[in-house]
Amino acid sequence: MQEPQFFDTDQGRRLAYHKFSGRRPGVVFLGGLRSDMTGTKAVHLEAWARRSGREFLRFDYSGHGESSGEFTDGAIGDWAEDAHAAIDALTEGPQVLVGSSMGGWISLLLAKHMPERLVGLVTIAAAPDFTENGYWARWSDAQKKTVMDEGEIALPSEYGDAMVITKRLIEDGRDHLVLTEPLRIDAPVRLLQGTADKDVPMETALGLLDHLDGPDIRLELIKDADHRFSTPECLDTITRAVEEVLNA
């Protein structure tokens, strides 16, 4: 397996990445919470990019994968800074952003703060504002007290070790909400969502579709697809959506 390359951000974080040079506009993959750039969707997209000769970038946020830092030290603002830094340092010109789960939230922040670099957006089970509308809204009073008093709470996860959610992640998330004010995206947008997703419900995707403003925004629901969205049919849906926004 090819070894990753590294670069240092202005914030002093060392990020691992893989980049394939090719035709532009390029494609950037933004992974989910506690995932890394070796996941099925990221690797599938790179294989597609190589076949089609398309420039492609995947990277690990700080505290994820092979990048520096501890996961529990990070928050949405840090990971959005990482993504912004990676795009600035490692790509040129407009890009198609592909955001999975939390990466969907990150991609919306980038669309808001660097619209001149966006030529298309594809989200996969996007989870905007999940710290507030997901965790905090669903927690019991006891869970809220635990995280505020002790600084963190460990939640069971079907993806491996317990998910540790910190007080900082919750509070920082409130500074980066994207559903609390209008958000216009003039580039083509494709929202992909599985109907059997237990982590991000269909209502989230429908709410995001309603919230976004722009000339070319579409939601595609995939029956029985779960949050992983990694079956061969789902992976083909992702590459088709990327091709659609590139050709729009």
LINKA-V115389 format. One record per backbone hydrogen bond with DSSP energy under -1.0 kcal/mol. NH is the residue of the N-H (numbers start at 1). CO is the residue of the C=O. If there is no record, write none. Layout:
nh=<NH & NH>
co=<CO & CO>
This chain:
nh=<5 & 7 & 9 & 12 & 15 & 17 & 18 & 20 & 23 & 27 & 28 & 29 & 30 & 35 & 39 & 43 & 44 & 45 & 46 & 47 & 48 & 49 & 50 & 51 & 52 & 54 & 55 & 56 & 57 & 58 & 60 & 63 & 64 & 67 & 68 & 73 & 74 & 79 & 80 & 81 & 82 & 83 & 84 & 85 & 86 & 87 & 88 & 89 & 90 & 91 & 95 & 96 & 97 & 98 & 99 & 100 & 101 & 103 & 104 & 105 & 106 & 107 & 108 & 109 & 110 & 111 & 112 & 113 & 114 & 117 & 118 & 119 & 120 & 121 & 122 & 123 & 124 & 125 & 127 & 130 & 133 & 134 & 135 & 136 & 137 & 138 & 139 & 144 & 145 & 146 & 147 & 148 & 149 & 150 & 151 & 153 & 155 & 163 & 165 & 167 & 170 & 171 & 172 & 173 & 174 & 175 & 176 & 185 & 189 & 190 & 191 & 192 & 193 & 195 & 196 & 204 & 206 & 207 & 208 & 209 & 210 & 211 & 212 & 213 & 218 & 220 & 222 & 225 & 235 & 236 & 237 & 238 & 239 & 240 & 241 & 242 & 243 & 244 & 245 & 246 & 247>
co=<17 & 15 & 13 & 9 & 7 & 5 & 58 & 56 & 53 & 55 & 96 & 57 & 98 & 32 & 36 & 39 & 40 & 41 & 42 & 43 & 44 & 45 & 46 & 47 & 48 & 49 & 23 & 20 & 27 & 18 & 16 & 68 & 61 & 64 & 14 & 70 & 71 & 75 & 76 & 77 & 78 & 79 & 80 & 81 & 82 & 83 & 84 & 85 & 86 & 87 & 117 & 26 & 120 & 28 & 122 & 30 & 124 & 100 & 101 & 101 & 102 & 103 & 104 & 105 & 106 & 107 & 108 & 109 & 110 & 114 & 115 & 95 & 95 & 188 & 97 & 190 & 99 & 192 & 101 & 127 & 129 & 130 & 130 & 131 & 132 & 134 & 135 & 140 & 141 & 142 & 143 & 144 & 145 & 146 & 147 & 165 & 163 & 155 & 153 & 151 & 166 & 167 & 168 & 169 & 170 & 172 & 173 & 213 & 216 & 121 & 218 & 123 & 220 & 222 & 225 & 201 & 202 & 203 & 204 & 205 & 206 & 207 & 208 & 183 & 189 & 191 & 193 & 222 & 231 & 232 & 233 & 234 & 235 & 236 & 237 & 238 & 239 & 240 & 241 & 242 & 243>
